Amino acid sequence: MKDLHDIYRLAHENTPLVFLAPMAGYTDAAMRQISHEFGGVPLAYTEMVNAYACVRDDPKTWCLLETLPGECPVVAHIFGSDPSIMAEAARKIEATGRFAGIDVNAGCPAPRVMHDGAGATLLKDPQRLHDILSAIVHTVRLPVSVKTRLGPAPGTVMVLENLAAAEEAGVSAFAVHGRFTSQGHTGEVHYDILAEVKAKARIPVLGNGNVISPATGRLMFTETGVDAVLVARGAIGNPWMLRDLLEALTQPLTPPSQEELTPTGKRPQRELNEFRRIIHRHGELQEELLRLRFQSSPDMTKEERDEALVTAFRPHLFCYLRGIYGSHPAKRKLMTCTNAREMYEIIDECLRMEAASRQF
């Protein structure tokens, strides 16, 4: 399924959909592809990209937009506050022919983003959000969407005004993180407000926030009626969660029990050969992505490329190894590791310790 309009059309046909949310520092092409291959997601977003840097052709920024052959449809996720700059960035991204859509960030609570009037700052200015979205919609042929939040803080709900602004601008989908800016990425998800947004929207609504397990994913659907959920941190080092959620959604959609929602502190045990295979496959994809990024740096030594691979893959590995017996010493070793061969030896040693622990 390559046409993003087809994906959104499915959303209006009461087909529960699960997408990989944009996450700075994580949703590069390697993570998107592993989430597609082993998690089954039909759509994924890039990391957050600065529109101004994109227009200036900053090499590091365009590296964030690198894609791998065979990826699922990918949406470019951009941030900024100037309508003309945002539209020009979208035009340049569309011209690559590698993306299925353009998504505007109107919800990032990071001070460095909000300081320039972008991200969650746009929540307080529906007119500017409308102007940005309208400028992009009138510049590109790709579907345009926006990812936002409920409002600046509890007591100041702005999401309905922003929904109206987005619909008037002509966007194709409206994603909402069910928390306020002041909450960051913690605290209560306000399902009641999300349900109100869904009830009033004329376009597909995508729900985001605390979807960290199949149970919380089902909760998002049953409590809000959203057309799709965006999974963020629950998918880091855990493509199985995406697959398990999608499988759960093939059954009649019922609210999860309180027992299912109660955190246990443990992840489900996975078969270790598959666990090893997926980690190695993710590492292969990370290496393939870095080869594309290093094409402009032909003078890099093998040692430098090796170290870059370990550095890029390390945050994902820490999440893969969470809850695995022997993960603490493995993580300490990975912190000083600069060699790919040594990195895989550390992983294999950790998995041998896990296998031995399961015999008792």
C-alpha positions in Angstrom: 0.0 0.0 0.0 1.9 3.1 -1.3 -0.8 5.7 -1.4 -1.2 7.6 1.8 -4.7 8.6 0.7 -5.5 4.8 0.7 -4.3 4.5 4.3 -6.4 7.4 5.5 -9.4 5.9 3.5 -9.0 2.7 5.5 -9.1 4.8 8.7 -12.6 6.0 7.7 -13.7 2.4 7.2 -13.3 1.5 10.9 -10.1 -0.4 10.3 -7.9 0.1 13.4 -4.4 1.2 12.2 -1.1 1.4 14.0 1.6 3.8 12.8 5.2 4.5 14.1 5.3 8.0 15.6 8.1 10.5 14.9 10.8 10.5 17.6 13.8 12.7 17.5 17.0 10.6 17.7 15.2 7.3 17.0 12.9 7.0 14.0 15.6 6.9 11.4 15.3 4.7 8.4 16.7 1.6 10.2 14.1 1.8 13.0 11.3 2.5 10.5 12.3 -0.5 8.5 12.6 -2.9 11.4 9.2 -1.7 12.6 7.8 -2.5 9.2 9.5 -5.8 8.7 8.9 -7.3 12.2 6.2 -5.0 13.6 4.0 -4.8 10.6 3.4 -1.0 10.7 2.0 0.3 7.4 3.2 3.9 7.9 6.1 5.6 9.7 7.3 9.1 10.3 10.8 10.5 10.1 12.6 12.2 12.9 11.7 15.9 13.4 13.4 18.1 10.8 14.1 21.8 11.0 12.4 23.4 8.0 14.8 26.3 7.9 17.9 24.1 7.9 16.2 22.0 5.2 15.8 25.0 3.0 19.4 26.0 3.6 20.4 22.5 2.4 22.2 21.7 5.7 23.8 18.2 5.1 23.1 17.0 8.7 19.4 17.9 8.4 19.0 16.1 5.1 20.7 13.0 6.6 17.7 12.8 8.9 15.5 12.5 5.8 17.5 9.6 4.4 15.4 6.6 3.4 16.2 2.9 2.6 15.0 0.9 -0.4 11.8 -1.0 0.4 10.6 1.1 3.3 6.9 1.3 4.1 5.3 4.7 3.2 7.2 7.4 5.1 5.9 10.8 6.1 8.4 13.7 6.5 7.9 15.4 9.9 9.0 19.0 9.9 8.9 21.9 12.3 9.1 25.7 12.0 7.1 28.9 12.4 7.3 30.7 9.1 4.7 29.7 6.5 6.9 30.4 3.5 9.9 28.5 4.9 7.7 25.6 5.8 6.2 25.5 2.4 9.6 25.7 0.7 10.9 22.9 2.9 7.9 20.8 2.0 8.4 21.5 -1.7 12.1 20.4 -1.6 11.1 17.2 0.3 8.4 16.4 -2.1 10.9 16.8 -5.0 12.9 13.9 -3.7 10.1 11.5 -4.6 10.7 9.5 -1.5 7.9 10.5 0.8 4.2 9.7 1.1 3.2 12.9 3.0 4.3 16.0 4.9 3.6 16.3 8.6 3.8 19.5 10.6 5.0 19.4 14.3 2.7 21.6 16.5 3.3 19.7 19.7 7.0 19.4 20.6 7.5 20.8 24.1 11.3 21.1 23.8 12.4 24.7 24.8 14.8 24.9 21.9 11.9 24.3 19.4 9.3 26.4 21.2 11.7 29.3 21.6 11.6 30.0 17.9 7.8 29.9 17.8 7.6 26.3 16.5 6.4 23.1 18.0 3.9 23.4 20.9 4.1 27.2 20.7 1.8 26.9 17.7 -0.9 25.5 19.9 -1.6 29.0 21.2 -1.9 30.5 17.7 -4.4 28.7 15.6 -4.2 31.4 12.9 -0.5 30.9 12.4 -1.0 27.1 12.4 -3.6 27.6 9.7 -1.3 29.8 7.7 1.5 27.3 7.8 -0.7 24.4 6.9 -2.4 26.3 4.1 0.9 27.4 2.6 2.1 23.8 2.5 -1.2 22.4 1.2 -1.1 24.9 -1.7 2.6 24.2 -2.5 2.7 20.4 -2.6 0.6 17.6 -4.0 1.4 15.2 -1.2 -1.1 14.8 1.7 -0.4 17.2 4.5 -1.1 16.4 8.2 -0.3 17.9 11.6 0.7 16.5 15.0 -0.4 18.6 17.9 -1.4 18.4 21.6 -4.5 19.3 23.7 -3.3 22.7 24.7 -0.6 24.6 26.7 -1.7 23.4 30.2 -4.7 21.9 31.9 -7.5 24.5 31.9 -6.3 25.8 28.5 -7.7 23.4 25.9 -6.8 24.6 22.4 -7.1 21.5 20.4 -10.6 22.1 19.0 -9.6 25.5 17.7 -6.5 24.0 16.1 -8.6 21.2 14.6 -10.8 23.8 12.9 -7.8 25.7 11.6 -6.3 22.4 10.2 -9.5 21.4 8.5 -10.0 24.8 7.0 -6.4 24.7 5.7 -7.2 21.4 3.9 -5.1 18.9 5.8 -5.7 15.1 5.3 -5.2 14.0 8.9 -5.0 15.4 12.5 -2.8 13.7 15.1 -3.2 14.5 18.8 -0.9 13.7 21.7 -3.4 13.3 24.5 -1.4 15.4 26.9 -0.8 19.1 27.5 2.5 20.8 26.7 3.1 21.3 30.5 3.0 17.5 30.9 5.8 16.7 28.5 5.7 13.0 27.9 4.4 11.9 31.4 1.2 11.9 33.3 -2.4 11.3 32.5 -3.6 10.9 28.9 -6.9 12.8 28.6 -8.9 10.2 26.6 -12.2 12.2 27.1 -10.8 15.2 25.2 -9.4 13.0 22.5 -12.9 11.4 22.1 -14.4 14.9 21.8 -11.9 15.7 19.0 -12.7 12.5 17.2 -16.5 13.2 17.5 -16.1 16.7 15.9 -13.5 16.0 13.2 -14.3 15.6 9.5 -10.9 14.1 8.8 -9.1 11.0 10.3 -7.9 11.6 13.8 -4.7 9.8 15.0 -4.2 9.3 18.8 -0.9 9.4 20.5 0.3 9.1 24.1 1.2 6.2 26.4 0.7 3.5 23.8 3.3 1.3 25.3 1.6 -2.1 25.2 -1.2 -3.9 23.3 -3.4 -3.2 26.3 -2.8 0.6 26.2 -3.2 0.6 22.4 -6.6 -1.0 22.8 -7.5 1.5 25.5 -6.7 4.3 23.2 -9.1 2.9 20.6 -11.9 1.9 22.9 -11.8 5.2 24.9 -11.5 7.6 22.1 -12.7 6.0 18.8 -9.6 7.4 17.0 -8.9 6.1 13.5 -5.3 5.1 14.2 -2.8 5.2 17.0 0.8 6.5 16.8 3.2 4.3 18.8 6.3 6.1 20.1 8.6 5.0 22.9 6.8 1.7 23.3 8.3 0.6 19.9 12.0 1.5 20.7 13.9 -1.8 20.9 10.6 -3.6 20.8 9.1 -4.2 17.3 7.2 -7.2 18.8 4.9 -4.8 20.7 3.8 -3.3 17.4 3.1 -6.8 16.0 1.3 -7.9 19.2 -0.9 -4.8 19.1 -1.8 -5.3 15.4 -2.7 -8.9 16.2 -4.8 -7.9 19.1 -6.7 -5.5 16.9 -7.7 -8.3 14.5 -10.0 -9.6 17.4 -13.2 -7.9 18.5 -12.2 -4.6 20.0 -12.9 -4.8 23.8 -11.6 -2.5 26.6 -8.6 -4.0 28.4 -9.0 -5.1 32.0 -7.3 -3.3 34.9 -5.0 -6.3 35.3 -3.8 -5.9 31.7 -3.2 -2.2 32.2 -1.3 -2.6 35.5 2.5 -2.3 34.8 4.5 -5.4 35.8 7.9 -4.0 35.1 8.6 -7.0 32.8 8.3 -7.4 29.0 7.0 -10.7 27.5 9.8 -13.2 27.1 10.8 -13.6 23.4 12.4 -16.6 21.8 16.1 -15.9 21.9 17.1 -16.9 18.4 14.4 -14.6 17.0 15.6 -11.9 19.5 19.1 -12.2 18.3 18.0 -12.3 14.6 16.1 -9.1 14.9 18.9 -7.2 16.7 21.3 -8.3 14.1 18.9 -7.3 11.3 18.4 -3.9 12.9 22.2 -3.5 13.0 22.5 -4.4 9.3 19.9 -1.8 8.5 21.7 0.8 10.6 24.9 0.0 8.8 23.2 0.3 5.4 21.8 3.7 6.4 25.2 4.9 7.6 26.7 3.8 4.2 24.2 6.1 2.5 25.0 9.0 4.9 28.8 8.5 4.5 28.8 8.8 0.7 29.7 12.4 1.2 32.6 11.4 3.5 34.7 9.0 1.4 37.9 9.6 3.5 36.4 8.1 6.7 38.4 5.1 8.0 36.9 1.7 8.8 37.5 2.4 12.5 35.6 5.7 12.2 32.7 4.1 10.4 32.6 1.3 13.0 32.5 3.8 15.9 29.7 5.7 14.1 27.7 2.5 13.8 28.0 1.6 17.5 27.2 5.2 18.5 24.0 5.3 16.3 22.8 1.8 17.4 23.6 2.1 21.1 20.4 3.9 22.2 18.3 1.2 20.5 20.4 -1.6 22.0 19.9 -0.3 25.5 16.1 -0.6 24.9 16.4 -4.1 23.3 18.3 -5.4 26.3 15.9 -3.9 28.9 14.8 -6.7 31.2 17.3 -9.2 29.8 19.5 -11.0 32.4 23.0 -9.6 32.3 21.9 -6.4 30.6 23.5 -4.1 33.2 27.1 -5.2 32.7 26.4 -5.4 28.9 25.3 -1.8 28.9 28.4 -0.7 30.8 30.6 -2.4 28.2 28.6 -0.9 25.3 29.2 2.6 26.7 32.9 2.3 25.9 32.6 0.0 22.9 33.8 1.4 19.6 34.0 -1.7 17.4 31.0 -3.4 15.7 32.4 -6.9 16.2 32.9 -6.3 19.9 29.3 -4.8 20.0 27.8 -8.0 18.7 30.0 -10.2 21.0 28.6 -8.2 24.0 25.1 -8.8 22.8 25.6 -12.5 22.3 27.2 -12.8 25.7 24.2 -11.1 27.3 21.8 -13.4 25.5 23.8 -16.5 26.6 23.3 -15.3 30.2 19.6 -14.8 29.6 19.3 -18.3 28.2 21.1 -19.8 31.2 18.8 -17.9 33.6 15.8 -19.4 31.9 16.9 -22.9 32.8 16.3 -22.3 36.5 
